[in-house]
């Protein structure tokens, strides 16, 4: 039995089209996520203030409510505030 590995022009074109569509969707999704997190400075300041005031209690509650994802975000924000200061954390 002999196996042929010949790829037709049609299969190459279909694979190229699928690759192009995939790259286009990935590009749009990255731009959407970047735009979604582009919050205003006043909102970022309020979030930083809440993290400063809430402290470890906020991290525990967010961990219970979000399954750990919120706690990781709060812990990262607390670390950024402690390391670089409030103004850099807002930016």
N, CA and C atoms as an extended XYZ file, in Angstrom:
273
Properties=species:S:1:pos:R:3:atomname:S:1:resname:S:1:resid:I:1 pbc="F F F"
N         0.814       -1.160        0.000 N   UNK     1
C         0.000        0.000        0.000 CA  UNK     1
C         0.872        1.242        0.000 C   UNK     1
N         0.556        2.159       -0.830 N   UNK     2
C         1.353        3.378       -0.959 CA  UNK     2
C         0.523        4.579       -0.497 C   UNK     2
N         1.154        5.455        0.282 N   UNK     3
C         0.470        6.642        0.791 CA  UNK     3
C         1.011        7.873        0.085 C   UNK     3
N         0.121        8.714       -0.353 N   UNK     4
C         0.511        9.945       -1.027 CA  UNK     4
C         0.376       11.119       -0.057 C   UNK     4
N         1.356       11.994       -0.069 N   UNK     5
C         1.328       13.177        0.796 CA  UNK     5
C         1.164       14.445       -0.027 C   UNK     5
N         0.538       14.333       -1.151 N   UNK     6
C         0.350       15.464       -2.037 CA  UNK     6
C        -0.778       16.361       -1.508 C   UNK     6
N        -0.498       17.643       -1.365 N   UNK     7
C        -1.505       18.602       -0.926 CA  UNK     7
C        -2.004       19.367       -2.142 C   UNK     7
N        -3.299       19.379       -2.318 N   UNK     8
C        -3.858       20.082       -3.469 CA  UNK     8
C        -3.839       21.591       -3.230 C   UNK     8
N        -3.973       22.330       -4.302 N   UNK     9
C        -4.001       23.788       -4.196 CA  UNK     9
C        -5.223       24.242       -3.397 C   UNK     9
N        -6.315       23.512       -3.534 N   UNK    10
C        -7.518       23.868       -2.806 CA  UNK    10
C        -7.319       23.699       -1.302 C   UNK    10
N        -6.707       22.602       -0.881 N   UNK    11
C        -6.495       22.384        0.553 CA  UNK    11
C        -5.520       23.406        1.127 C   UNK    11
N        -4.535       23.818        0.353 N   UNK    12
C        -3.601       24.854        0.806 CA  UNK    12
C        -4.329       26.186        0.944 C   UNK    12
N        -5.204       26.502       -0.003 N   UNK    13
C        -5.958       27.749        0.064 CA  UNK    13
C        -6.908       27.758        1.258 C   UNK    13
N        -7.569       26.639        1.520 N   UNK    14
C        -8.485       26.547        2.666 CA  UNK    14
C        -7.710       26.699        3.972 C   UNK    14
N        -6.568       26.053        4.072 N   UNK    15
C        -5.750       26.166        5.282 CA  UNK    15
C        -5.271       27.607        5.479 C   UNK    15
N        -4.888       28.270        4.398 N   UNK    16
C        -4.475       29.666        4.494 CA  UNK    16
C        -5.610       30.574        4.925 C   UNK    16
N        -6.806       30.332        4.408 N   UNK    17
C        -7.973       31.133        4.781 CA  UNK    17
C        -8.329       30.922        6.251 C   UNK    17
N        -8.289       29.698        6.697 N   UNK    18
C        -8.578       29.409        8.109 CA  UNK    18
C        -7.544       30.078        9.012 C   UNK    18
N        -6.284       30.048        8.612 N   UNK    19
C        -5.233       30.704        9.393 CA  UNK    19
C        -5.451       32.212        9.455 C   UNK    19
N        -5.809       32.804        8.335 N   UNK    20
C        -6.046       34.250        8.284 CA  UNK    20
C        -7.211       34.641        9.182 C   UNK    20
N        -8.299       33.882        9.113 N   UNK    21
C        -9.468       34.175        9.951 CA  UNK    21
C        -9.111       34.023       11.427 C   UNK    21
N        -8.350       33.004       11.770 N   UNK    22
C        -7.937       32.803       13.156 CA  UNK    22
C        -7.080       33.937       13.678 C   UNK    22
N        -6.145       34.396       12.866 N   UNK    23
C        -5.288       35.516       13.270 CA  UNK    23
C        -6.111       36.794       13.404 C   UNK    23
N        -7.069       37.002       12.503 N   UNK    24
C        -7.924       38.184       12.577 CA  UNK    24
C        -8.751       38.168       13.863 C   UNK    24
N        -9.357       37.019       14.196 N   UNK    25
C       -10.129       36.921       15.432 CA  UNK    25
C        -9.251       37.131       16.657 C   UNK    25
N        -8.046       36.587       16.655 N   UNK    26
C        -7.139       36.758       17.788 CA  UNK    26
C        -6.758       38.226       17.963 C   UNK    26
N        -6.515       38.923       16.864 N   UNK    27
C        -6.166       40.339       16.924 CA  UNK    27
C        -7.308       41.161       17.499 C   UNK    27
N        -8.510       40.907       17.019 N   UNK    28
C        -9.675       41.641       17.515 CA  UNK    28
C        -9.920       41.342       18.989 C   UNK    28
N        -9.747       40.104       19.402 N   UNK    29
C        -9.985       39.765       20.803 CA  UNK    29
C        -8.957       40.419       21.718 C   UNK    29
N        -7.714       40.506       21.297 N   UNK    30
C        -6.690       41.186       22.099 CA  UNK    30
C        -7.006       42.671       22.204 C   UNK    30
N        -7.431       43.287       21.103 N   UNK    31
C        -7.796       44.711       21.145 CA  UNK    31
C        -9.006       44.929       22.053 C   UNK    31
N        -9.967       44.010       22.044 N   UNK    32
C       -11.151       44.122       22.896 CA  UNK    32
C       -10.760       44.050       24.371 C   UNK    32
N        -9.916       43.098       24.717 N   UNK    33
C        -9.495       42.956       26.114 CA  UNK    33
C        -8.707       44.187       26.556 C   UNK    33
N        -7.827       44.690       25.710 N   UNK    34
C        -7.059       45.888       26.058 CA  UNK    34
C        -7.982       47.090       26.238 C   UNK    34
N        -8.976       47.235       25.398 N   UNK    35
C        -9.921       48.341       25.530 CA  UNK    35
C       -10.816       48.185       26.741 C   UNK    35
N       -11.154       46.944       27.071 N   UNK    36
C       -12.018       46.686       28.206 CA  UNK    36
C       -11.339       47.094       29.511 C   UNK    36
N       -10.041       46.921       29.595 N   UNK    37
C        -9.324       47.272       30.813 CA  UNK    37
C        -8.834       48.710       30.808 C   UNK    37
N        -9.140       49.461       29.770 N   UNK    38
C        -8.740       50.863       29.713 CA  UNK    38
C        -9.696       51.722       30.522 C   UNK    38
N        -9.614       51.635       31.837 N   UNK    39
C       -10.530       52.365       32.704 CA  UNK    39
C        -9.971       53.756       32.992 C   UNK    39
N       -10.833       54.650       33.438 N   UNK    40
C       -10.419       56.015       33.706 CA  UNK    40
C        -9.567       56.093       34.969 C   UNK    40
N        -8.861       57.196       35.094 N   UNK    41
C        -7.992       57.386       36.258 CA  UNK    41
C        -8.815       57.515       37.537 C   UNK    41
N        -9.987       58.144       37.467 N   UNK    42
C       -10.798       58.296       38.678 CA  UNK    42
C       -11.318       56.947       39.164 C   UNK    42
N       -11.737       56.091       38.235 N   UNK    43
C       -12.195       54.759       38.618 CA  UNK    43
C       -11.035       53.936       39.176 C   UNK    43
N        -9.871       54.053       38.556 N   UNK    44
C        -8.697       53.331       39.058 CA  UNK    44
C        -8.330       53.821       40.459 C   UNK    44
N        -8.455       55.123       40.699 N   UNK    45
C        -8.189       55.672       42.035 CA  UNK    45
C        -9.148       55.132       43.075 C   UNK    45
N       -10.421       54.967       42.696 N   UNK    46
C       -11.405       54.410       43.619 CA  UNK    46
C       -11.102       52.946       43.924 C   UNK    46
N       -10.672       52.216       42.906 N   UNK    47
C       -10.326       50.806       43.125 CA  UNK    47
C        -9.126       50.696       44.062 C   UNK    47
N        -8.111       51.534       43.849 N   UNK    48
C        -6.923       51.507       44.708 CA  UNK    48
C        -7.302       51.887       46.136 C   UNK    48
N        -8.169       52.877       46.287 N   UNK    49
C        -8.615       53.261       47.634 CA  UNK    49
C        -9.348       52.115       48.314 C   UNK    49
N       -10.202       51.421       47.580 N   UNK    50
C       -10.930       50.286       48.153 CA  UNK    50
C        -9.981       49.175       48.573 C   UNK    50
N        -8.960       48.931       47.773 N   UNK    51
C        -7.987       47.889       48.109 CA  UNK    51
C        -7.182       48.301       49.334 C   UNK    51
N        -6.817       49.585       49.422 N   UNK    52
C        -6.071       50.063       50.589 CA  UNK    52
C        -6.901       49.949       51.864 C   UNK    52
N        -8.159       50.337       51.800 N   UNK    53
C        -9.017       50.314       52.980 CA  UNK    53
C        -9.408       48.884       53.343 C   UNK    53
N        -9.749       48.079       52.327 N   UNK    54
C       -10.206       46.716       52.582 CA  UNK    54
C        -9.136       45.789       53.100 C   UNK    54
N        -7.930       45.965       52.607 N   UNK    55
C        -6.818       45.159       53.061 CA  UNK    55
C        -7.020       43.671       52.861 C   UNK    55
N        -6.611       42.892       53.830 N   UNK    56
C        -6.658       41.436       53.739 CA  UNK    56
C        -8.095       40.922       53.768 C   UNK    56
N        -8.998       41.640       54.446 N   UNK    57
C       -10.400       41.210       54.492 CA  UNK    57
C       -11.013       41.215       53.092 C   UNK    57
N       -10.686       42.240       52.308 N   UNK    58
C       -11.180       42.302       50.928 CA  UNK    58
C       -10.649       41.128       50.111 C   UNK    58
N        -9.386       40.807       50.299 N   UNK    59
C        -8.799       39.682       49.568 CA  UNK    59
C        -9.484       38.365       49.934 C   UNK    59
N        -9.806       38.179       51.216 N   UNK    60
C       -10.463       36.945       51.647 CA  UNK    60
C       -11.874       36.846       51.071 C   UNK    60
N       -12.622       37.943       51.153 N   UNK    61
C       -13.993       37.935       50.629 CA  UNK    61
C       -13.988       37.726       49.122 C   UNK    61
N       -13.120       38.415       48.410 N   UNK    62
C       -13.048       38.245       46.959 CA  UNK    62
C       -12.627       36.824       46.602 C   UNK    62
N       -11.767       36.241       47.399 N   UNK    63
C       -11.364       34.860       47.162 CA  UNK    63
C       -12.517       33.890       47.325 C   UNK    63
N       -13.360       34.134       48.322 N   UNK    64
C       -14.514       33.272       48.534 CA  UNK    64
C       -15.564       33.444       47.436 C   UNK    64
N       -15.772       34.672       47.002 N   UNK    65
C       -16.817       34.943       46.021 CA  UNK    65
C       -16.425       34.602       44.588 C   UNK    65
N       -15.141       34.698       44.275 N   UNK    66
C       -14.732       34.505       42.876 CA  UNK    66
C       -13.936       33.238       42.640 C   UNK    66
N       -13.771       32.441       43.617 N   UNK    67
C       -13.018       31.208       43.438 CA  UNK    67
C       -11.519       31.437       43.335 C   UNK    67
N       -11.030       32.526       43.857 N   UNK    68
C        -9.596       32.791       43.872 CA  UNK    68
C        -9.124       33.823       42.874 C   UNK    68
N        -9.874       34.055       41.813 N   UNK    69
C        -9.445       35.004       40.788 CA  UNK    69
C        -9.441       36.422       41.337 C   UNK    69
N       -10.499       36.796       42.042 N   UNK    70
C       -10.574       38.131       42.636 CA  UNK    70
C        -9.512       38.335       43.694 C   UNK    70
N        -9.242       37.299       44.481 N   UNK    71
C        -8.205       37.402       45.513 CA  UNK    71
C        -6.840       37.628       44.887 C   UNK    71
N        -6.592       36.984       43.768 N   UNK    72
C        -5.316       37.192       43.079 CA  UNK    72
C        -5.206       38.622       42.564 C   UNK    72
N        -6.311       39.178       42.055 N   UNK    73
C        -6.292       40.564       41.575 CA  UNK    73
C        -6.075       41.533       42.724 C   UNK    73
N        -6.742       41.298       43.852 N   UNK    74
C        -6.582       42.176       45.015 CA  UNK    74
C        -5.168       42.056       45.575 C   UNK    74
N        -4.643       40.846       45.640 N   UNK    75
C        -3.278       40.656       46.142 CA  UNK    75
C        -2.259       41.334       45.238 C   UNK    75
N        -2.481       41.264       43.938 N   UNK    76
C        -1.571       41.939       43.000 CA  UNK    76
C        -1.653       43.448       43.168 C   UNK    76
N        -2.861       43.973       43.350 N   UNK    77
C        -3.020       45.421       43.560 CA  UNK    77
C        -2.353       45.850       44.860 C   UNK    77
N        -2.521       45.064       45.924 N   UNK    78
C        -1.878       45.405       47.206 CA  UNK    78
C        -0.362       45.380       47.078 C   UNK    78
N         0.150       44.409       46.341 N   UNK    79
C         1.598       44.318       46.131 CA  UNK    79
C         2.094       45.531       45.351 C   UNK    79
N         1.375       45.937       44.304 N   UNK    80
C         1.793       47.091       43.506 CA  UNK    80
C         1.766       48.365       44.334 C   UNK    80
N         0.743       48.519       45.175 N   UNK    81
C         0.660       49.710       46.033 CA  UNK    81
C         1.821       49.731       47.010 C   UNK    81
N         2.119       48.594       47.623 N   UNK    82
C         3.205       48.526       48.603 CA  UNK    82
C         4.565       48.732       47.946 C   UNK    82
N         4.735       48.208       46.756 N   UNK    83
C         6.050       48.283       46.111 CA  UNK    83
C         6.303       49.626       45.441 C   UNK    83
N         5.335       50.116       44.681 N   UNK    84
C         5.571       51.312       43.864 CA  UNK    84
C         4.825       52.548       44.329 C   UNK    84
N         3.881       52.390       45.203 N   UNK    85
C         3.123       53.541       45.688 CA  UNK    85
C         1.775       53.658       44.999 C   UNK    85
N         0.959       54.524       45.567 N   UNK    86
C        -0.430       54.677       45.126 CA  UNK    86
C        -0.535       55.247       43.715 C   UNK    86
N         0.239       56.264       43.397 N   UNK    87
C         0.120       56.913       42.072 CA  UNK    87
C         0.492       55.983       40.925 C   UNK    87
N         1.512       55.180       41.107 N   UNK    88
C         1.906       54.238       40.061 CA  UNK    88
C         0.867       53.140       39.926 C   UNK    88
N         0.283       52.698       41.037 N   UNK    89
C        -0.741       51.656       40.977 CA  UNK    89
C        -1.983       52.151       40.243 C   UNK    89
N        -2.303       53.424       40.375 N   UNK    90
C        -3.442       53.987       39.656 CA  UNK    90
C        -3.168       54.043       38.158 C   UNK    90
N        -1.951       54.374       37.811 N   UNK    91
C        -1.595       54.480       36.377 CA  UNK    91
C        -1.634       53.119       35.755 C   UNK    91
